[in-house]
């Protein structure tokens, strides 16, 4: 399966830099990054899309709780990726079952 470029990059204020925004624009990726408070020229961002970042951060937080992923017992990258897939599926099933 060919790799697909992302449509947007959701990031926090720490990634608000002109170089990062220029690189994303060059790659045709929308930068959904709120501007820092000391930025001279204010840059708007998609607030609705930025709210999705919270869901992503929570999922990574749940993954980090998983001991096998946090300590990375697996020596091979494929084994580790498989464990990440299993942990993600467990999180998703818990989320779907609760709904």
Phi, psi and omega in degrees: 000129180289147178288144181246134179287145178290153178279327183212156174243119177262122182214163179273183185298339180296339180261012179280090178220143181299324180295319179293316179297321179294319179296318178294319179296322179296328180268006181060043177244128180289132179266109177257078184229119176293146181284152176290157183292336182264011178290131182291312179259115182289136179244128179281153175223161181285103184292325180294314179292325181295330179295338178292338181300327179300318179297320180294316180298320179295320179296317178295326176297318177295321178296322181290339177290328180297120187297321182295329179276320182296323182261348181049075177290329184291138180268332180265143181298321180296321178295317179296316179297322176299319178295322177296318178298316180296315180296321178294319178296319177298317179297316181296317179297321177297320180293315182291320182294327180287337184279000000 
